[in-house]
């Protein structure tokens, strides 16, 4: 398939991110850009193979591989065989730097896509909208682009192959234990012993898989339950702190405010009246 579009931009330039160009090529060109490209690019391969060079490194890009190139990064890429089909998107927007950081594309990078089909389905929706030349297509493509980024995070960063899947499986007994015993005093040694790891390695595994430390995960679980009790229970704040595993109410309040930007009492006052009237958290 060879198909590409560079839309005439309308109001979508005021959105957090928007598409500047999108396309597919059966045989990708040989590009040498000594001063880089002026906009953000994500390119991934669906057939054949090619070579990417940047930063003094060389990468083979085959089906299921892709790469991200920020603006003005010198690079070169070219096909290794007759067919090297790539799908590509160029984009901009005032929130691009933040979303790129979130999906771990804050620098030029080659990556492996765990499952390309959900990304490609979103890509084809955007390509179709561009092809129809629908007046509001740019705005709709912006929404799809956001969905593309979130799906990218899942199929590249969170489920990148069997190794990461095995790590999550390895962590499951610890996660289940925290979810079921968050009210108790839990130690790092206790958690690491559940799966026969050192405390240091357990922390590293949590960070790699969930981008959290074990006790950060524990705190989130406790705060999650505390929010439920604040809305559904008549217990006072001190009692709720004890029910979710905090013996020190002041510390509980500090942790709660760090996560919610509100104290437990403020959270209850903000939502409780609406909740009583049937208007909260529908």
C-alpha positions in Angstrom: 0.0 0.0 0.0 1.2 3.5 -0.9 -1.0 6.3 0.3 -0.1 9.6 2.1 -1.7 12.9 3.0 -0.5 16.3 4.3 -3.7 18.0 5.4 -4.5 21.7 5.2 -4.6 22.6 8.9 -7.6 24.3 10.5 -8.6 24.8 14.1 -6.9 21.5 15.2 -3.7 23.5 15.6 -5.2 24.8 18.9 -5.6 21.2 20.2 -2.9 19.6 22.4 -1.6 17.6 19.5 -2.5 17.2 15.8 -1.3 15.4 12.6 0.8 17.1 10.0 1.2 14.2 7.7 0.3 10.5 7.6 1.1 7.8 5.1 2.2 4.3 4.0 4.8 3.2 1.5 5.3 -0.2 0.0 9.0 0.6 -0.5 10.3 3.3 1.8 12.6 5.9 0.3 16.3 6.3 1.2 16.3 9.4 3.4 19.5 11.2 4.5 18.7 14.2 6.7 21.8 15.7 8.1 19.8 18.4 10.0 16.9 16.1 10.8 13.2 16.6 10.1 11.4 19.7 11.6 8.6 17.7 13.3 8.0 14.7 15.4 7.8 11.3 13.5 6.8 7.8 14.4 7.5 5.2 11.7 6.9 1.5 12.0 7.4 -1.4 9.7 4.7 -3.9 8.6 6.6 -5.8 5.8 10.2 -6.3 4.8 13.2 -4.7 6.5 15.3 -1.6 6.4 18.1 0.1 8.2 18.0 3.2 10.5 21.0 5.2 11.5 21.2 8.0 14.1 23.5 9.0 17.0 26.3 6.9 15.6 24.2 3.7 15.9 22.6 1.4 13.3 19.3 -0.5 13.7 17.7 -3.1 11.6 13.9 -2.3 11.3 11.8 -5.3 10.3 8.1 -6.1 10.6 7.0 -5.2 14.1 9.8 -2.8 14.7 9.5 1.0 14.7 11.3 4.2 15.5 10.7 7.7 16.9 12.6 10.7 15.6 12.2 14.0 17.4 12.6 17.3 15.5 16.1 18.2 14.2 17.8 14.8 15.0 20.1 13.9 12.1 19.3 10.5 10.7 19.3 8.2 7.8 17.1 5.2 6.8 16.8 3.0 3.8 15.3 -0.3 2.6 17.3 -3.5 2.8 15.1 -5.3 0.3 12.7 -4.6 -2.5 9.7 -4.3 -0.1 10.0 -2.3 3.0 6.5 -1.2 3.9 6.3 1.5 6.6 3.5 3.4 8.1 4.3 6.9 9.4 2.8 9.8 11.2 4.2 13.3 11.7 2.7 15.5 14.4 3.0 18.5 16.6 1.1 20.3 19.4 1.6 22.2 22.6 1.4 19.0 24.7 3.6 16.8 22.5 6.6 17.0 24.8 4.5 15.9 27.8 2.9 12.9 26.0 6.2 11.9 24.5 7.7 11.8 28.0 4.8 9.8 29.3 5.1 7.1 26.6 8.9 7.1 27.1 9.8 8.7 23.7 11.6 11.7 25.1 14.6 11.0 22.7 15.2 9.3 19.4 14.5 5.6 19.8 14.1 2.3 18.0 11.5 0.0 19.6 9.8 -3.4 19.2 6.0 -3.4 19.1 4.5 -6.3 21.0 1.3 -6.3 18.9 1.1 -4.0 15.9 -2.5 -4.7 15.0 -4.2 -2.3 17.5 -1.8 0.5 16.5 -2.4 -0.2 12.8 -6.2 -0.2 13.3 -6.0 3.4 14.7 -3.5 4.4 12.0 -5.9 3.3 9.3 -8.8 5.2 10.9 -6.6 8.4 10.7 -5.6 7.7 7.1 -9.2 7.1 6.1 -10.3 10.4 7.7 -7.5 12.2 5.8 -8.5 10.6 2.6 -12.2 11.7 2.9 -11.1 15.4 3.4 -13.8 15.8 5.9 -13.8 19.3 7.3 -13.7 18.1 10.9 -11.3 15.3 10.1 -8.3 17.1 11.6 -10.1 17.3 15.0 -11.1 13.7 14.8 -7.6 12.6 13.9 -6.3 14.5 16.9 -8.6 12.3 19.1 -7.3 9.2 17.3 -3.7 10.4 17.7 -4.2 10.5 21.5 -5.6 7.0 21.4 -2.6 5.9 19.3 -0.2 7.3 21.9 -2.0 5.5 24.8 -2.1 2.2 22.8 1.5 2.7 21.9 2.3 2.8 25.6 0.5 -0.5 26.2 1.9 -2.5 23.3 5.5 -1.2 23.5 6.2 -0.2 27.1 3.8 -2.3 29.1 3.6 -5.5 27.1 6.9 -5.6 25.2 7.4 -9.3 24.6 7.4 -12.4 26.7 10.2 -11.1 29.0 8.0 -8.3 30.5 5.0 -10.6 30.5 7.1 -13.1 32.6 8.1 -10.3 35.0 4.5 -9.3 35.6 3.6 -12.9 36.2 6.4 -13.1 38.7 5.1 -10.1 40.5 1.5 -11.2 40.6 1.7 -13.0 44.1 3.2 -9.8 45.6 0.5 -7.6 44.0 -2.3 -10.0 45.1 -0.8 -10.0 48.6 -0.7 -6.2 48.9 -4.3 -6.0 47.5 -5.6 -8.5 50.1 -3.5 -7.3 53.1 -3.1 -3.6 52.7 -4.5 -3.1 56.2 -1.6 -4.9 57.8 2.0 -3.7 58.5 3.8 -5.0 55.5 7.6 -5.1 55.2 9.7 -5.2 52.1 11.4 -8.4 53.3 8.0 -10.0 53.7 7.1 -9.1 50.1 10.4 -10.2 48.6 10.2 -13.5 50.4 6.9 -14.3 48.7 8.7 -14.8 45.4 12.2 -15.5 46.6 13.9 -12.3 45.6 16.1 -9.8 47.3 14.3 -6.6 48.5 16.5 -4.6 46.0 15.6 -6.7 43.0 11.9 -6.6 44.0 12.0 -2.8 44.0 13.7 -2.9 40.5 11.1 -5.3 39.2 8.2 -3.1 40.4 9.8 -0.1 38.8 10.3 -1.8 35.5 6.8 -3.3 35.3 4.6 -0.7 37.1 6.8 2.4 37.3 6.2 2.3 41.0 8.0 1.1 44.1 6.3 -1.5 46.2 5.3 0.9 49.0 4.1 3.4 46.4 1.8 0.7 45.2 0.7 -0.1 48.7 0.0 3.6 49.4 -2.2 3.8 46.3 -4.1 0.7 47.3 -4.7 2.2 50.8 -5.8 5.6 49.4 -8.1 3.9 47.0 -9.9 2.1 49.8 -9.9 5.2 52.0 -11.7 7.2 49.3 -14.4 4.5 49.2 -14.8 4.5 53.0 -14.9 8.3 53.1 -18.0 8.3 50.8 -19.7 5.1 52.0 -18.9 4.9 55.7 -19.8 7.1 58.7 -16.5 6.4 60.4 -14.4 9.4 61.4 -11.0 10.1 59.7 -9.0 8.5 62.5 -11.0 5.3 62.2 -10.7 5.2 58.5 -6.9 5.7 58.7 -6.7 2.7 61.0 -8.9 0.6 58.7 -6.6 1.1 55.7 -3.4 0.4 57.6 -2.2 3.8 59.1 -1.8 4.0 62.8 -0.8 7.6 62.6 -3.8 9.7 61.4 -1.6 12.7 60.7 0.6 10.6 58.4 -2.4 9.2 56.7 -3.7 12.7 56.0 -0.4 13.7 54.6 -0.2 10.7 52.3 -3.8 11.2 51.2 -3.2 14.9 50.4 -0.1 14.1 48.4 -2.1 11.7 46.2 -5.4 13.6 46.0 -4.4 17.3 46.5 -7.1 17.4 49.1 -7.2 16.3 52.8 -9.5 13.4 53.6 -12.0 15.8 55.2 -11.9 18.1 52.1 -12.4 15.0 49.9 -15.4 13.9 51.9 -17.0 17.4 52.0 -16.4 17.9 48.3 -18.1 14.6 47.2 -20.3 13.5 50.1 -23.2 15.9 49.6 -23.4 15.1 45.9 -23.1 11.4 46.7 -25.9 11.6 49.2 -28.0 13.4 46.5 -27.2 10.7 44.0 -25.0 13.0 41.9 -21.4 11.9 42.5 -19.4 9.3 40.6 -22.0 8.0 38.3 
